[in-house]
């Protein structure tokens, strides 16, 4: 899947064209007229296992079908650090103040062409969800179920650091 159809420099329709690059021949979306290349690099995404009052806070996004709950996530803004970005996302989406940010790990999410930078955050305050989120639930760490994709692996890794063997929910493959 690609979003570009025309060259942003000269408006020529883009094509998949093979070309020699540092690692060998690569086929990418390119402009035959001016040589512009759409690199399609992964987007960095921030995620947090939010620990609130000793429990894990999972939220349901308004755009998600069904009753799936997940970690607090968002995109970095230009000029901010990953730590600053995830603290901002937690504040914007839950109204909670994040502290004790600690990197859990970095995870690929190829289906969305993203790289997830995941943190553990202890949060304080009173929850007030942004319109982006419709509901949240609090789970005891030993009771939370992980999902076998993206941020679910970050949650599993964090649970292991707390001495809990993660349990994964059954999930239909896409």
The 8 nearest C-alpha neighbors of each residue, nearest first, counted from 0:
[[1, 2, 3, 111, 112, 110, 39, 28],
 [2, 0, 3, 39, 4, 28, 37, 27],
 [1, 3, 4, 0, 5, 39, 37, 28],
 [2, 4, 1, 5, 6, 13, 37, 28],
 [5, 3, 13, 12, 2, 6, 1, 14],
 [6, 4, 12, 10, 13, 11, 3, 7],
 [5, 7, 10, 11, 8, 9, 13, 30],
 [6, 8, 10, 9, 5, 35, 11, 3],
 [9, 7, 6, 10, 35, 33, 11, 5],
 [8, 10, 6, 11, 7, 33, 32, 5],
 [11, 9, 6, 5, 7, 8, 12, 13],
 [10, 12, 6, 5, 9, 13, 30, 32],
 [13, 11, 5, 4, 6, 10, 14, 30],
 [14, 12, 30, 5, 29, 4, 6, 28],
 [15, 13, 28, 29, 16, 30, 12, 31],
 [14, 16, 28, 27, 26, 29, 17, 13],
 [15, 17, 26, 27, 14, 29, 28, 18],
 [18, 16, 26, 25, 24, 27, 15, 19],
 [19, 17, 24, 25, 20, 26, 16, 27],
 [18, 20, 24, 23, 25, 21, 17, 22],
 [21, 19, 23, 22, 24, 18, 25, 17],
 [20, 22, 23, 19, 24, 25, 18, 26],
 [23, 21, 20, 24, 19, 25, 18, 26],
 [24, 22, 20, 19, 21, 25, 18, 17],
 [23, 25, 19, 18, 20, 17, 26, 22],
 [26, 24, 17, 18, 19, 27, 23, 20],
 [25, 27, 17, 16, 15, 18, 24, 28],
 [28, 26, 15, 16, 29, 25, 17, 37],
 [27, 29, 15, 14, 37, 36, 13, 16],
 [30, 28, 36, 13, 14, 35, 27, 16],
 [29, 31, 13, 34, 35, 32, 33, 6],
 [30, 32, 34, 33, 29, 13, 14, 11],
 [33, 31, 30, 34, 11, 9, 35, 29],
 [34, 32, 35, 30, 31, 9, 8, 11],
 [35, 33, 30, 31, 32, 36, 29, 6],
 [34, 36, 30, 29, 33, 37, 6, 8],
 [37, 35, 29, 38, 28, 34, 30, 27],
 [36, 38, 28, 39, 29, 27, 35, 3],
 [39, 37, 40, 36, 27, 28, 29, 41],
 [38, 40, 37, 41, 1, 112, 27, 28],
 [39, 41, 38, 42, 112, 113, 37, 43],
 [42, 40, 113, 112, 114, 39, 43, 109],
 [41, 43, 113, 114, 44, 112, 40, 74],
 [44, 42, 114, 113, 115, 41, 45, 74],
 [45, 43, 115, 74, 73, 114, 116, 42],
 [46, 44, 116, 73, 72, 115, 85, 117],
 [47, 45, 72, 117, 71, 116, 118, 70],
 [48, 46, 118, 71, 119, 117, 49, 70],
 [47, 49, 119, 70, 120, 118, 50, 154],
 [50, 48, 120, 56, 47, 55, 121, 119],
 [49, 51, 55, 121, 54, 53, 120, 122],
 [50, 52, 122, 54, 53, 49, 121, 55],
 [53, 51, 54, 50, 123, 122, 55, 121],
 [54, 52, 51, 50, 55, 139, 140, 121],
 [53, 55, 139, 51, 138, 50, 52, 137],
 [56, 54, 50, 138, 137, 49, 140, 51],
 [55, 57, 137, 49, 136, 50, 51, 54],
 [58, 56, 69, 70, 136, 68, 135, 55],
 [59, 57, 135, 68, 69, 134, 136, 70],
 [60, 58, 68, 134, 132, 133, 67, 135],
 [59, 61, 132, 62, 63, 131, 133, 58],
 [60, 62, 132, 133, 131, 63, 59, 130],
 [61, 63, 60, 64, 131, 132, 59, 133],
 [64, 62, 60, 61, 65, 67, 59, 66],
 [63, 65, 62, 66, 67, 61, 60, 59],
 [66, 64, 67, 63, 59, 68, 62, 61],
 [65, 67, 68, 64, 59, 63, 60, 134],
 [66, 68, 65, 59, 69, 63, 64, 60],
 [69, 67, 59, 58, 57, 66, 70, 60],
 [70, 68, 57, 58, 59, 71, 67, 150],
 [69, 71, 57, 47, 48, 72, 46, 58],
 [70, 72, 47, 46, 89, 69, 58, 57],
 [73, 71, 46, 45, 70, 47, 88, 44],
 [74, 72, 45, 44, 88, 46, 75, 71],
 [73, 75, 44, 45, 76, 43, 72, 84],
 [74, 76, 84, 77, 44, 81, 73, 79],
 [75, 77, 79, 78, 74, 84, 80, 81],
 [76, 78, 79, 75, 80, 84, 74, 81],
 [77, 79, 76, 80, 75, 84, 83, 81],
 [80, 78, 77, 76, 83, 84, 81, 75],
 [79, 81, 83, 82, 84, 78, 75, 76],
 [80, 82, 84, 83, 85, 79, 75, 45],
 [83, 81, 80, 84, 85, 86, 100, 118],
 [82, 84, 80, 86, 81, 85, 79, 87],
 [85, 83, 81, 87, 82, 75, 86, 80],
 [84, 86, 88, 87, 82, 83, 45, 89],
 [85, 87, 83, 89, 84, 88, 97, 82],
 [88, 86, 84, 90, 85, 89, 91, 83],
 [89, 87, 85, 91, 90, 86, 92, 73],
 [88, 90, 86, 92, 87, 91, 93, 85],
 [89, 91, 94, 95, 87, 88, 93, 92],
 [92, 90, 88, 89, 94, 93, 87, 129],
 [91, 93, 129, 89, 128, 90, 88, 94],
 [92, 94, 128, 127, 95, 126, 90, 89],
 [95, 93, 90, 127, 126, 91, 92, 96],
 [96, 94, 90, 124, 93, 123, 122, 126],
 [95, 97, 122, 123, 90, 124, 98, 94],
 [98, 96, 122, 86, 121, 120, 95, 123],
 [97, 99, 121, 100, 120, 122, 96, 86],
 [98, 100, 120, 121, 101, 97, 119, 122],
 [101, 99, 120, 98, 119, 118, 102, 82],
 [100, 102, 119, 118, 99, 103, 120, 82],
 [101, 103, 118, 104, 117, 119, 100, 116],
 [104, 102, 118, 117, 119, 101, 157, 153],
 [105, 103, 117, 102, 116, 106, 153, 118],
 [104, 106, 116, 115, 117, 114, 107, 103],
 [107, 105, 115, 114, 108, 149, 104, 116],
 [106, 108, 114, 109, 115, 113, 149, 105],
 [109, 107, 113, 149, 110, 114, 111, 112],
 [108, 110, 112, 111, 107, 113, 114, 41],
 [109, 111, 108, 112, 113, 107, 149, 173],
 [110, 112, 109, 113, 108, 41, 42, 114],
 [113, 111, 109, 41, 110, 108, 42, 114],
 [114, 112, 42, 41, 108, 111, 43, 109],
 [113, 115, 107, 43, 106, 108, 44, 42],
 [114, 116, 44, 106, 105, 45, 43, 117],
 [117, 115, 105, 45, 44, 46, 104, 114],
 [116, 118, 46, 103, 47, 104, 45, 115],
 [119, 117, 102, 47, 103, 101, 46, 100],
 [118, 120, 48, 101, 47, 100, 49, 103],
 [121, 119, 100, 49, 99, 97, 98, 50],
 [120, 122, 50, 98, 97, 99, 49, 51],
 [123, 121, 97, 51, 96, 95, 50, 98],
 [124, 122, 96, 95, 51, 97, 125, 121],
 [123, 125, 95, 96, 126, 122, 94, 51],
 [124, 126, 95, 127, 94, 123, 93, 96],
 [127, 125, 93, 94, 95, 128, 124, 123],
 [126, 128, 93, 94, 125, 129, 92, 95],
 [129, 127, 93, 92, 132, 126, 130, 94],
 [128, 130, 92, 131, 132, 93, 91, 127],
 [131, 129, 132, 128, 133, 61, 92, 60],
 [132, 130, 129, 61, 60, 133, 92, 128],
 [133, 131, 60, 61, 130, 59, 129, 128],
 [134, 132, 61, 59, 60, 130, 131, 128],
 [133, 135, 59, 58, 132, 136, 128, 60],
 [136, 134, 58, 57, 59, 56, 137, 133],
 [135, 137, 57, 56, 58, 138, 134, 68],
 [136, 138, 56, 55, 54, 57, 139, 135],
 [139, 137, 55, 54, 143, 140, 142, 136],
 [138, 140, 54, 142, 141, 55, 143, 137],
 [141, 139, 142, 143, 138, 55, 54, 158],
 [140, 142, 139, 143, 163, 158, 165, 164],
 [143, 141, 139, 140, 138, 144, 166, 165],
 [142, 144, 140, 138, 141, 139, 145, 166],
 [145, 143, 166, 167, 168, 142, 146, 165],
 [144, 146, 167, 151, 166, 168, 155, 154],
 [145, 147, 151, 167, 168, 148, 144, 170],
 [148, 146, 151, 152, 167, 145, 170, 149],
 [149, 147, 151, 146, 150, 152, 108, 145],
 [150, 148, 108, 151, 152, 106, 107, 147],
 [149, 151, 153, 152, 148, 154, 70, 46],
 [152, 150, 146, 145, 154, 153, 148, 149],
 [151, 153, 155, 150, 154, 149, 156, 148],
 [154, 152, 150, 156, 155, 151, 157, 117],
 [153, 155, 151, 157, 152, 156, 158, 150],
 [156, 154, 152, 158, 165, 153, 157, 145],
 [155, 157, 153, 159, 158, 154, 152, 160],
 [158, 156, 154, 160, 159, 155, 153, 103],
 [159, 157, 161, 155, 163, 160, 156, 165],
 [158, 160, 162, 163, 156, 161, 157, 164],
 [161, 159, 157, 158, 162, 156, 163, 155],
 [162, 160, 158, 159, 163, 157, 140, 164],
 [161, 163, 159, 160, 158, 164, 141, 157],
 [164, 162, 159, 158, 161, 165, 141, 160],
 [163, 165, 159, 166, 162, 158, 155, 141],
 [166, 164, 155, 163, 158, 167, 145, 159],
 [165, 167, 144, 145, 164, 168, 143, 155],
 [168, 166, 145, 144, 146, 165, 169, 147],
 [167, 169, 146, 144, 145, 170, 166, 147],
 [170, 168, 167, 171, 146, 147, 145, 172],
 [169, 171, 168, 172, 146, 147, 167, 173],
 [170, 172, 173, 169, 147, 168, 146, 148],
 [173, 171, 170, 169, 147, 148, 146, 110],
 [172, 171, 170, 110, 148, 147, 111, 109]]
